[in-house]
Amino acid sequence: MGRLHYGLLLLSLYVGLHFPHIDAAPPNIVFILADDLGWHDVGFHGSEIKTPHLDKLAKSGVQLDNYYVQPICTPSRNQLMTGKYQIHTGMQHQIIWPCQPYCVPLEEKLLPERLREAGYATHMVGKWHLGMYRKECLPTRRGFDSYFGYLMGSEDYYSHHRCVYIAALNVTRCALDLRDGEEVASAYKGAYSTQLFSQRATDLIGKHDHKKPLFLYLAFQAVHAPLQVPEHYTAPYSFIKDKPRRIYAGMVSAMDEAVGNVTDALKAHNLWNNTVLIFSADNGGQTLLGGSNWPLRGRKASLWEGGVRGVGLVNSPLLEKPGSLSRELIHISDWLPTLLHLANGSAQMSKGLDGFDVWKTLSKGTTSPRLEILHNIDPLYVENAPCTYDSALSLPPDLCHMPGPGFGFGFAPSRFNQSDGFDIHVHAAIRYKQWKLLTGYPGCPLWFPKPGSMSGAPQAPPPPQPEEAAVRLYNIEHDPEERDDVSALYPRMVDFLLSRLQHYQKDSKPIVFPDDDPKCDPGPTGAWGPWA
């Protein structure tokens, strides 16, 4: 009998060492994405805004201190869903505007499709913003078993209406943008979207069949403009004199409460012990509308750290080293291969992934396999909007990212010539280990002051010398605020990173950015949706 027990012990050890996935059920995956959340807008980054639920998740999980996203909405969501840089899907210029007839290329197999193939129940709640002009582009056609949310970039938090100027018709249309599955959801007027979306998420958790692992993607509207929140959330922030910042703080608190409700639901329904929860921002904060990226330079829509360094954390009972802060390099495109690894799915079947499996980095604290991040190459980028700071500035409530066509950003002819090397006037940025190279105009270059400080206006950068203006090099590990351009000191590193940009440019797909289609007009239907 003793020999039998000994033999079974050896067998179990062998199986555990060589086939670790056999006994472990694939974990539930909950991915929460915040919209326009600034680096300085969570408690665990020293903010005056209270985020107790996020702080608890960060403290007991893994806080991502060197985590990068894209500077605007659509590209980040595109990279999350495809595991690819946007230069490899043709989406490197701006967002998808409401009337543009395109979406994430239909030949791309998105994360929920892959997880569903791995046996997951897949659900999405919240903001899509990856194209909706055809039904084939909708979340329910791209891998999600259910969907509840809005398809475009922003809207009113209570009425769920979005107003769009259709230039070809010279008319502004205001219509509902809220769907339950593929059907227009018209019964939720007056419900604040942060609470509405978290309630739907907790309902899905409560109804989940434990026979399947769960993938829940909760993409909050918060804390994107327009600045709207029930008044009781702003009451604790009466000390904030700047009104947009005060309302914004209340919006962050409402979202933090919603995150707490989701984690409570996972625990109440016995899902938490086998769940991996990820919280991520989609881009830097919009300093014109209450957000703060202090002490980082720049803001949303820029390639400075304030535009691309994202708030991020992972929490799970499956982490081997919880309660840690990771300084390893991680990018939003890494989630697809990482989550497929956890799901026992196969990322190898997809050629051309730019993301890395970083689970060991997250769980065990090992060195990240990622050494490099291409932030973007956009030869069409032009900014002629003023780089100003005015806390009372009134901007259209549909700004997801930056002024759009006809307002501030538009097309410029590319001067890039592959035979001559990379054109240093092209808007681009790349990170390699501790080094970051920026070319062209990276976006608003100001350092915005810490909220509530007496420093007044933002600090303007010193005027660049003519030879310095187009190429900048920073040691981000020593200089995360990007104050000291060291390109003149390290010319070989500049040349190396320019060669890397040229390598990526040669491999990039043509930019897809079509003109608006007047057929998008919702007309008498009263709701935005597919029209082609």
C-alpha positions in Angstrom: 0.0 0.0 0.0 2.9 2.3 0.8 4.5 1.7 -2.6 1.2 2.4 -4.3 0.9 5.8 -2.5 4.5 6.6 -3.3 3.9 5.7 -7.0 0.8 7.9 -7.1 2.8 10.7 -5.5 5.5 10.5 -8.2 2.9 10.4 -10.9 1.1 13.5 -9.6 4.4 15.3 -9.4 5.3 14.4 -12.9 1.9 15.5 -14.3 2.1 18.7 -12.3 5.6 19.5 -13.7 5.0 18.6 -17.3 1.3 19.3 -17.8 0.5 22.2 -15.4 -2.6 23.2 -17.4 -4.4 19.9 -17.0 -5.6 20.4 -13.4 -6.0 24.1 -13.5 -9.3 25.4 -15.0 -8.8 28.5 -17.2 -9.3 31.6 -15.1 -12.1 34.0 -15.5 -10.9 37.3 -17.0 -12.3 40.7 -16.2 -10.8 43.6 -18.2 -11.9 47.1 -17.0 -10.9 50.0 -19.3 -11.2 53.6 -18.1 -11.6 56.4 -20.7 -9.3 59.5 -20.4 -8.1 58.7 -16.9 -5.0 60.8 -16.1 -1.8 59.4 -14.5 -2.3 61.6 -11.5 -6.0 60.8 -11.1 -5.8 57.7 -8.8 -5.0 57.6 -5.1 -2.1 55.2 -5.5 -0.4 57.9 -7.6 -0.8 60.5 -4.9 -3.9 62.2 -6.2 -6.3 64.3 -4.1 -9.1 62.2 -5.7 -10.1 59.3 -3.5 -10.1 55.9 -5.2 -10.2 53.4 -2.3 -11.3 50.4 -4.4 -8.6 50.9 -7.0 -6.0 51.6 -4.3 -6.9 48.3 -2.6 -6.6 46.4 -5.9 -3.2 48.0 -6.6 -1.8 47.4 -3.2 -2.9 43.8 -3.0 -2.1 43.0 -6.7 0.6 44.3 -9.1 0.8 48.0 -9.8 2.1 48.6 -13.3 4.5 51.6 -13.2 6.0 51.3 -16.6 2.8 50.5 -18.6 2.0 52.1 -21.9 -1.1 52.7 -24.0 -1.8 54.8 -27.0 -2.5 58.6 -26.9 -6.1 58.4 -28.1 -9.1 56.1 -27.9 -9.5 53.9 -31.0 -5.8 53.0 -31.3 -5.6 51.7 -27.8 -8.8 49.6 -28.1 -7.6 48.4 -31.5 -4.3 47.2 -30.0 -6.0 45.6 -27.0 -8.3 43.6 -29.3 -5.7 42.6 -32.0 -2.4 42.4 -30.2 -0.9 44.5 -33.0 0.5 48.0 -33.4 -1.9 50.2 -35.3 0.6 50.6 -38.1 -0.2 46.9 -38.9 -3.9 47.5 -39.1 -3.9 50.8 -41.0 -5.4 52.7 -38.0 -2.4 54.9 -37.1 -4.1 58.2 -37.8 -6.7 59.6 -35.4 -9.8 57.7 -34.2 -12.9 56.4 -36.1 -15.2 59.3 -36.4 -19.0 58.6 -36.3 -19.7 58.9 -40.0 -16.5 57.2 -41.3 -17.2 54.0 -43.2 -14.6 51.7 -41.7 -13.8 49.5 -38.7 -11.0 47.3 -37.4 -10.2 45.2 -40.4 -12.7 42.3 -40.6 -9.9 39.8 -41.4 -8.4 40.4 -37.9 -9.5 37.9 -35.4 -10.2 39.8 -32.2 -9.5 38.8 -28.6 -13.1 37.7 -27.7 -13.2 35.5 -30.8 -10.1 33.7 -29.7 -11.3 33.4 -26.1 -14.6 32.0 -27.3 -12.8 29.4 -29.3 -11.0 28.5 -26.1 -14.3 27.8 -24.4 -15.1 31.2 -22.8 -18.4 32.9 -22.4 -17.7 36.4 -23.7 -19.5 39.6 -22.7 -18.9 43.3 -23.3 -20.4 46.3 -21.6 -19.6 49.9 -22.5 -17.8 51.8 -25.2 -16.9 50.0 -28.5 -15.4 52.7 -30.7 -13.9 50.3 -33.2 -16.3 51.0 -36.1 -19.9 50.3 -36.7 -20.8 51.3 -40.2 -21.6 47.7 -41.1 -23.3 45.0 -38.9 -20.2 42.9 -39.4 -18.3 45.4 -37.4 -20.5 45.2 -34.3 -19.2 43.6 -31.1 -21.7 40.8 -31.4 -20.2 39.9 -34.8 -16.6 40.2 -33.5 -16.7 37.6 -30.8 -18.9 38.8 -28.0 -21.9 36.6 -26.9 -23.6 39.7 -25.5 -23.1 43.5 -25.7 -24.6 46.4 -23.9 -23.2 49.8 -24.5 -22.5 52.6 -27.1 -20.8 52.3 -30.4 -19.2 55.7 -31.0 -16.7 57.7 -29.0 -18.7 59.7 -26.5 -22.1 60.9 -25.6 -24.3 62.4 -22.8 -24.0 60.3 -19.6 -27.8 60.5 -18.9 -29.6 60.7 -22.3 -27.1 58.5 -24.1 -27.5 60.8 -27.1 -24.6 61.9 -29.4 -24.7 65.0 -31.6 -22.7 64.9 -34.8 -22.1 67.5 -37.5 -22.4 65.8 -40.9 -20.4 68.1 -43.2 -21.7 66.6 -46.5 -25.3 67.4 -45.4 -24.4 70.6 -43.5 -26.6 69.4 -40.7 -26.1 68.4 -37.0 -27.9 65.3 -35.9 -28.5 64.3 -32.3 -29.5 60.7 -31.8 -29.4 57.8 -29.3 -26.3 55.6 -29.2 -27.1 52.7 -26.9 -27.5 49.1 -27.8 -28.5 45.9 -26.1 -27.1 43.3 -28.4 -27.8 44.7 -31.8 -31.1 46.3 -30.8 -31.5 50.0 -29.9 -31.9 50.3 -26.1 -34.3 53.2 -25.6 -35.4 52.5 -22.0 -32.5 53.9 -20.1 -32.9 57.6 -20.4 -31.8 59.3 -17.1 -29.6 56.4 -16.0 -26.0 57.6 -15.3 -23.8 55.5 -17.6 -21.2 54.6 -15.0 -23.8 53.1 -12.8 -25.8 51.6 -15.7 -22.7 49.8 -17.1 -21.5 48.5 -13.7 -25.0 47.2 -13.0 -25.1 45.3 -16.2 -21.7 43.9 -15.5 -22.7 42.7 -12.0 -25.9 41.2 -13.5 -23.8 39.2 -16.0 -21.5 38.0 -13.2 -24.5 36.9 -11.2 -26.0 34.9 -14.1 -22.8 33.4 -15.3 -22.8 29.6 -15.8 -19.7 28.3 -13.9 -19.3 25.5 -16.4 -17.5 28.0 -18.7 -14.8 30.5 -17.8 -15.9 34.1 -18.1 -14.4 36.9 -20.2 -16.0 40.2 -19.2 -14.8 43.4 -20.9 -16.1 46.5 -19.1 -15.2 49.7 -21.0 -16.4 52.6 -18.9 -17.5 55.9 -20.5 -16.0 57.5 -17.4 -14.1 59.7 -17.1 -14.4 61.1 -20.6 -16.1 64.4 -21.3 -18.8 65.7 -21.0 -18.2 66.4 -17.4 -21.3 65.0 -15.7 -21.9 63.2 -12.4 -24.6 63.0 -9.7 -24.0 65.8 -7.3 -23.3 63.6 -4.2 -20.1 62.4 -5.8 -18.7 66.0 -6.0 -19.7 66.9 -2.4 -16.4 65.5 -0.9 -14.4 67.7 -3.3 -15.7 71.1 -2.3 -12.1 72.1 -1.6 -11.2 71.8 -5.3 -11.8 75.4 -6.6 -11.4 74.5 -10.3 -15.0 73.5 -11.3 -14.1 71.1 -14.1 -11.5 69.4 -11.9 -14.1 69.1 -9.1 -16.7 67.5 -11.4 -14.0 65.2 -12.9 -13.0 64.1 -9.4 -16.6 63.1 -8.7 -16.6 61.1 -11.9 -13.5 59.3 -10.9 -15.0 58.5 -7.5 -18.2 57.1 -9.2 -16.1 54.9 -11.4 -14.0 53.7 -8.4 -17.2 52.7 -6.6 -18.4 50.9 -9.7 -15.1 48.9 -9.8 -15.7 48.0 -6.2 -19.2 46.7 -7.1 -17.8 44.5 -9.8 -15.1 42.9 -7.5 -17.7 42.4 -4.8 -20.0 40.6 -7.3 -17.2 38.3 -8.3 -16.6 37.4 -4.7 -20.3 37.0 -3.9 -20.8 34.6 -6.8 -17.7 32.5 -6.0 -15.8 33.6 -9.1 -13.0 35.6 -7.6 -10.7 32.8 -6.5 -10.1 31.9 -10.1 -10.2 35.4 -11.7 -7.7 37.7 -13.2 -8.8 41.3 -13.1 -7.0 44.0 -15.1 -7.6 47.7 -14.9 -6.2 50.0 -17.5 -6.6 53.5 -18.8 -7.0 53.9 -22.6 -4.7 57.0 -22.9 -3.5 60.0 -20.9 -5.7 62.5 -19.2 -7.2 65.4 -21.1 -5.9 68.4 -19.1 -8.3 70.8 -20.8 -11.2 68.9 -19.2 -10.3 68.1 -15.6 -7.6 65.4 -16.1 -4.1 65.5 -14.7 -0.9 63.6 -15.7 1.3 65.4 -13.3 4.3 65.2 -13.1 4.5 63.8 -16.7 4.8 66.1 -19.7 2.0 66.6 -22.2 -1.6 65.3 -22.3 -3.9 63.1 -24.2 -3.3 63.1 -28.0 0.4 63.7 -27.5 3.4 61.2 -27.7 4.8 62.7 -24.5 4.7 60.5 -21.4 1.5 62.3 -20.3 -0.2 61.0 -23.4 1.0 57.4 -23.5 1.9 56.2 -19.9 -1.2 54.6 -18.6 -2.7 53.8 -15.2 -2.7 50.0 -14.9 -2.9 47.2 -12.4 -3.5 43.5 -12.2 -5.1 41.7 -9.3 -5.8 38.0 -8.9 -5.4 35.2 -6.3 -3.4 33.5 -9.0 -0.5 36.0 -8.7 2.6 34.5 -7.2 4.0 37.8 -6.0 1.0 40.0 -5.0 1.5 43.3 -3.4 4.3 44.4 -5.7 5.1 47.3 -8.0 6.3 46.3 -11.5 8.8 48.6 -13.3 8.9 46.2 -16.2 8.0 47.4 -19.7 4.5 46.4 -20.6 2.2 47.6 -23.5 -1.5 47.4 -24.1 -0.8 45.0 -27.1 0.6 42.5 -24.6 -2.8 41.6 -23.2 -4.0 39.5 -26.1 -1.1 36.9 -26.0 -1.0 37.1 -22.2 -4.7 36.3 -21.8 -4.6 33.6 -24.5 -1.8 32.0 -22.5 -4.0 32.0 -19.4 -6.9 30.6 -21.4 -4.9 27.8 -22.8 -5.5 29.4 -26.2 -2.8 29.7 -28.8 -1.2 33.1 -29.7 1.2 31.3 -32.0 -1.5 30.7 -34.6 -1.6 34.4 -35.3 1.2 35.7 -37.4 2.5 39.2 -36.9 1.6 39.8 -33.3 3.4 42.8 -31.7 2.3 41.8 -28.2 4.2 39.6 -25.8 3.0 37.1 -23.2 3.9 38.9 -19.9 2.1 36.7 -17.4 5.4 35.5 -15.7 6.4 39.2 -15.5 3.1 40.0 -13.8 2.8 37.0 -11.6 6.4 36.1 -10.7 8.1 39.5 -11.2 10.5 38.2 -13.9 12.1 40.4 -16.5 9.7 41.5 -19.3 10.3 39.9 -22.7 9.5 43.3 -24.1 12.5 45.6 -24.8 10.8 48.0 -27.3 7.5 49.9 -27.9 6.6 51.6 -31.1 4.3 54.4 -29.8 3.3 55.4 -33.3 4.3 56.6 -36.8 1.7 58.9 -38.4 2.9 60.8 -41.4 -0.4 62.6 -41.7 -0.4 64.2 -38.2 -0.7 67.9 -38.1 -1.6 70.0 -35.0 -2.6 73.6 -35.4 -4.8 73.8 -32.4 -3.4 76.2 -29.8 -1.5 74.5 -27.0 -3.0 76.5 -24.2 -4.1 76.0 -20.6 -7.5 77.3 -19.6 -9.4 75.3 -16.9 -12.6 77.1 -17.9 -12.2 76.4 -21.6 -15.5 75.2 -23.2 -15.0 72.4 -25.7 -17.5 70.2 -27.5 -18.6 67.3 -25.3 -17.8 64.7 -28.0 -14.0 65.2 -27.8 -12.7 61.7 -27.3 -9.2 62.5 -28.1 -8.3 65.7 -29.8 -9.9 68.3 -32.1 -11.1 66.6 -35.2 -11.3 67.3 -38.9 -11.7 71.0 -39.5 -10.9 71.9 -35.8 -7.3 71.3 -35.3 -5.9 68.1 -36.6 -5.8 67.1 -40.2 -3.7 65.8 -43.1 -0.2 66.8 -44.2 1.7 65.3 -47.1 4.3 62.8 -45.9 7.8 63.7 -46.6 8.9 60.2 -45.9 11.2 58.5 -48.4 12.3 55.0 -47.5 15.4 55.1 -49.7 16.6 58.2 -47.7 16.0 56.8 -44.2 13.3 57.9 -41.8 12.1 61.5 -42.1 12.6 63.2 -38.8 9.7 65.6 -39.4 7.2 62.7 -39.2 5.2 62.5 -36.0 6.6 59.3 -34.4 8.0 57.9 -31.1 9.7 54.7 -30.1 10.9 53.4 -26.7 13.9 51.0 -26.4 14.8 49.9 -22.9 15.3 53.2 -21.0 15.5 55.3 -24.2 12.7 57.2 -25.9 13.0 59.0 -29.2 10.5 61.4 -30.6 10.4 62.9 -34.1 8.4 65.7 -35.7 5.9 67.5 -33.4 4.9 65.1 -30.6 1.9 67.2 -29.5 1.4 69.8 -26.8 4.8 70.0 -25.0 3.8 71.7 -21.7 4.2 70.5 -18.1 0.8 71.1 -16.5 1.0 71.9 -12.8 -0.1 69.7 -10.0 -3.9 70.3 -9.3 -4.4 72.8 -6.5 -0.8 74.0 -6.7 0.0 77.7 -6.6 2.3 77.5 -9.6 -0.3 78.9 -11.9 0.2 78.4 -15.6 1.9 75.3 -17.0 5.7 75.4 -17.5 6.6 76.1 -21.1 9.6 74.2 -22.5 12.7 76.1 -23.5 12.7 77.0 -27.1 14.5 74.3 -29.1 17.5 75.0 -31.2 16.9 74.5 -35.0 18.7 71.2 -35.1 17.0 69.9 -31.9 13.4 70.6 -32.9 12.8 67.5 -35.0 14.5 64.8 -33.0 14.5 64.4 -29.2 16.0 61.7 -27.0 15.2 61.1 -23.4 16.4 58.6 -20.8 12.9 57.8 -19.3 14.2 55.8 -16.4 16.2 58.8 -15.1 14.1 61.5 -16.6 10.4 60.4 -16.7 9.3 64.1 -17.0 11.2 64.4 -20.3 13.0 67.6 -19.3 16.5 66.9 -20.6 16.9 66.2 -24.3 20.1 64.2 -24.6 20.1 63.6 -28.4 23.3 65.5 -28.8 25.1 63.3 -26.2 24.0 60.0 -27.7 24.1 60.3 -31.5 24.6 56.5 -31.9 21.4 55.8 -30.0 19.6 58.4 -32.1 20.7 56.7 -35.3 19.8 53.2 -33.9 16.3 54.3 -33.0 15.8 56.1 -36.3 16.8 52.9 -38.0 14.1 51.1 -36.0 11.5 53.6 -37.0 12.5 53.1 -40.6 12.2 49.3 -40.1 8.6 49.7 -38.8 7.7 52.2 -41.5 8.7 49.8 -44.2 6.4 47.2 -42.6 3.4 49.4 -42.0 0.1 49.3 -43.8 -1.3 52.3 -45.6 -3.4 54.5 -43.4 -7.1 54.1 -43.7 -9.0 57.3 -42.9 -12.0 57.7 -45.3 -14.1 60.7 -45.8 -17.4 60.9 -43.9 -20.3 59.1 -45.5 -23.5 61.1 -45.5 -25.5 57.9 -45.4 -24.6 57.7 -41.7 -27.5 60.1 -41.0 -29.8 58.4 -38.5 -32.7 60.4 -39.9 -36.1 59.3 -38.6 -34.7 56.2 -36.8 -33.5 58.4 -33.9 -30.5 56.1 -33.3 -27.0 55.8 -34.6 -26.0 52.5 -36.0 -24.9 50.6 -39.1 -25.9 52.1 -42.4 -23.9 50.3 -45.1 
